[in-house]
């Protein structure tokens, strides 16, 4: 939960997804901005990959995650998604 709180500080104007990678929980996070890309973090908050499709910087790990579920998404976002705050981050 501490990692999610720290990620929320960075991505409060964006989205946080909880995914599985090789049986472990990871988080993929992106800002609410065009061409911003996303970053993948492990449970300790360490960056393990970058997925910037617009600029061609896509690590292999970006295509290895599964079972992703949005746990946070800012209201009035560019993706047209509903706002989500599963863990009541703030």
KAHUDA-V663079 format. One record per residue. N is the residue number from 1. D_CENTER is the distance of its C-alpha to the mean C-alpha in Angstrom with 2 decimals. Layout:
N:D_CENTER, N:D_CENTER
//
This chain:
1:14.40, 2:15.08, 3:11.93, 4:9.97, 5:12.60, 6:12.21, 7:8.50, 8:9.69, 9:12.45, 10:10.53, 11:8.13, 12:10.83, 13:11.49, 14:8.28, 15:5.62, 16:3.56, 17:4.50, 18:7.10, 19:8.84, 20:12.14, 21:13.28, 22:17.04, 23:17.35, 24:14.95, 25:11.83, 26:8.69, 27:5.07, 28:2.66, 29:1.93, 30:5.21, 31:8.54, 32:11.02, 33:13.27, 34:14.90, 35:14.38, 36:11.64, 37:9.71, 38:6.33, 39:6.34, 40:6.39, 41:7.88, 42:10.71, 43:12.12, 44:14.01, 45:11.36, 46:12.65, 47:11.05, 48:11.91, 49:10.98, 50:10.45, 51:10.20, 52:12.32, 53:14.39, 54:16.39, 55:17.84, 56:18.12, 57:16.11, 58:14.49, 59:14.60, 60:15.97, 61:13.22, 62:11.10, 63:13.77, 64:14.33, 65:11.63, 66:12.99, 67:13.05, 68:9.51, 69:9.70, 70:8.07, 71:8.87, 72:8.54, 73:9.41, 74:11.96, 75:15.42, 76:17.06, 77:14.09, 78:14.82, 79:13.54, 80:16.20, 81:14.18, 82:15.51, 83:14.19, 84:12.76, 85:12.95, 86:13.60, 87:14.12, 88:15.84, 89:13.82, 90:15.93
//
